[in-house]
Amino acid sequence: MDDGATKIGVESTVIDLSTDTPAVLRPGKITPAQIEAVLGVPVDSEIKHVDADEAPKAPGMKYRHYAPDKDVYMVAPEDWTQAIIWAQSQLEPVGLMLTNDLIVQHQLAGMDFVWSLGDNGDTAAAKLFAGLRHFDDRKDVLTVLVAAMPNTPENSAYNNRLGKSSGGHWVTELLAD
């Protein structure tokens, strides 16, 4: 079922209240600080790794999740110039999902293989899955490079879902080959 675009995109924050210290199992739009303000106690916001033999406490904690059939790689801001050079050297088009400032900086406006994530982490979160679906529907695109956001509490949900979608792969793996 698809009910169209969402305002937030990655909205669900999942917390564990079954222990003495509440813990974020999966980050979402509601930040740990907001949860602490409501509960009145500290919240463990460190996302735990789930081992292969361990049952996850929430969906999306263990496996590659929210993932298209394409190869998805995260791109740190400092790696975009090299990532674009790599993409231009490929025989097949490479999908690029990046923020408007990067689109302008690298003169990519209007290009068919570019998906705008908007201006910041909030707009990126709202546009992430639509962009992944867009490139999943493109048979000519085999690889998608997606902008990682600065590591802040506000961007935690976006980066978490992008990490799951990419299986934790960074563009630097491609650049090293």
C-alpha positions in Angstrom: 0.0 0.0 0.0 1.3 3.5 -0.9 -0.6 6.5 0.4 1.8 9.0 -1.2 4.5 11.3 0.1 4.9 11.9 3.9 5.8 15.1 5.6 8.5 13.4 7.7 9.5 10.3 5.8 11.2 8.2 8.6 8.8 8.9 11.4 8.9 5.9 13.7 11.1 6.1 16.7 11.1 2.8 18.6 12.1 2.7 22.2 12.5 -0.2 24.7 10.9 0.4 28.1 11.4 -3.2 29.3 14.6 -2.3 31.2 15.5 0.2 33.9 17.0 2.6 31.4 14.8 3.3 28.3 16.7 2.7 25.1 16.3 3.8 21.5 16.0 0.7 19.4 15.5 2.5 16.1 15.8 6.3 15.7 13.0 8.3 14.2 11.8 11.9 14.1 11.4 12.0 17.9 14.9 12.5 19.3 16.3 11.0 22.5 16.2 14.5 24.1 12.5 14.8 23.4 11.9 11.4 24.9 13.9 12.3 28.0 11.9 15.5 28.4 8.7 13.5 28.5 9.9 10.5 30.6 12.0 12.6 33.0 14.9 10.0 32.9 18.0 9.6 30.8 17.5 7.6 27.6 20.2 5.3 26.1 20.5 6.5 22.5 23.4 4.3 21.4 22.0 2.0 18.6 23.1 -1.5 19.5 24.4 -4.1 17.0 22.3 -7.2 16.8 24.3 -10.4 16.5 23.4 -13.1 14.0 22.1 -15.5 16.7 20.1 -12.8 18.5 16.5 -11.9 18.0 16.0 -8.2 17.2 13.6 -6.3 19.6 12.3 -4.1 16.8 11.9 -4.3 13.0 14.8 -3.0 10.9 17.5 -3.6 13.6 19.3 -6.6 12.1 19.1 -7.0 8.4 19.5 -4.9 5.3 16.2 -3.1 5.3 14.2 -0.6 3.3 16.4 -1.6 0.4 15.9 -1.4 -3.3 17.2 -4.1 -5.6 20.0 -1.8 -6.7 23.4 -1.5 -5.1 23.2 1.5 -2.8 26.2 3.3 -1.4 26.3 6.2 1.2 28.4 9.2 0.3 30.0 11.5 2.9 30.0 15.2 1.9 33.8 15.2 1.3 33.6 12.3 -1.2 31.1 13.7 -3.7 33.6 15.1 -6.2 35.3 11.7 -6.5 32.0 9.9 -6.4 30.7 11.9 -9.4 33.9 11.3 -11.3 33.5 7.6 -10.7 29.8 7.7 -11.7 30.6 9.5 -14.9 33.2 6.8 -15.8 30.6 3.9 -15.6 29.0 2.4 -18.7 25.5 2.4 -17.1 23.9 5.5 -15.6 24.5 5.8 -11.8 21.6 7.3 -9.7 22.6 10.2 -7.5 20.5 11.2 -4.5 21.9 14.4 -3.0 21.0 17.7 -1.5 20.2 20.8 -3.5 23.5 22.5 -2.5 25.5 19.6 -3.9 23.4 19.6 -7.1 24.3 23.2 -7.6 27.9 22.8 -6.5 28.5 20.0 -9.0 26.3 21.5 -11.8 23.9 18.5 -11.9 20.6 20.5 -12.1 18.1 19.0 -14.6 20.0 15.8 -15.1 17.9 12.7 -15.6 19.9 10.5 -13.1 19.7 13.0 -10.2 17.2 12.9 -7.3 17.0 15.9 -5.0 16.9 15.2 -1.3 16.0 18.9 -0.7 17.9 21.3 1.4 18.5 19.4 4.7 18.1 16.3 6.8 14.4 16.9 7.3 13.6 17.1 3.6 16.1 14.3 2.9 14.2 12.0 5.3 10.9 12.8 3.6 12.3 12.1 0.1 14.7 9.1 0.8 12.3 6.2 0.1 10.7 7.9 -2.9 14.1 8.3 -4.4 15.1 4.7 -3.7 11.9 3.5 -5.3 12.4 5.8 -8.3 15.8 4.3 -9.0 14.5 0.8 -8.3 12.0 1.3 -11.2 14.8 2.4 -13.6 16.1 -0.7 -15.3 19.1 1.2 -16.7 20.4 2.2 -13.3 22.3 -0.5 -11.4 24.0 1.6 -8.7 22.7 4.5 -6.5 24.9 6.9 -4.6 23.1 8.6 -1.7 24.1 11.6 0.5 24.7 10.8 4.1 23.8 13.6 6.4 25.9 15.1 9.2 25.8 12.9 12.3 23.4 14.8 14.5 20.4 13.7 16.6 18.1 15.3 14.1 19.6 13.3 11.2 19.9 10.0 13.1 16.8 8.4 11.7 17.7 9.3 8.1 21.3 8.0 8.4 20.0 4.9 10.1 17.5 4.1 7.3 20.1 4.9 4.7 22.6 2.6 6.4 20.1 -0.2 6.4 19.2 0.5 2.7 22.9 0.4 1.7 23.8 -2.6 3.9 26.4 -0.2 5.5 28.3 0.3 2.2 30.1 3.6 1.6 31.2 4.9 -1.8 34.8 4.8 -0.7 34.6 1.0 -1.3 34.0 1.7 -5.0 36.6 4.4 -5.1 39.2 2.0 -3.7 38.8 -0.4 -6.6 
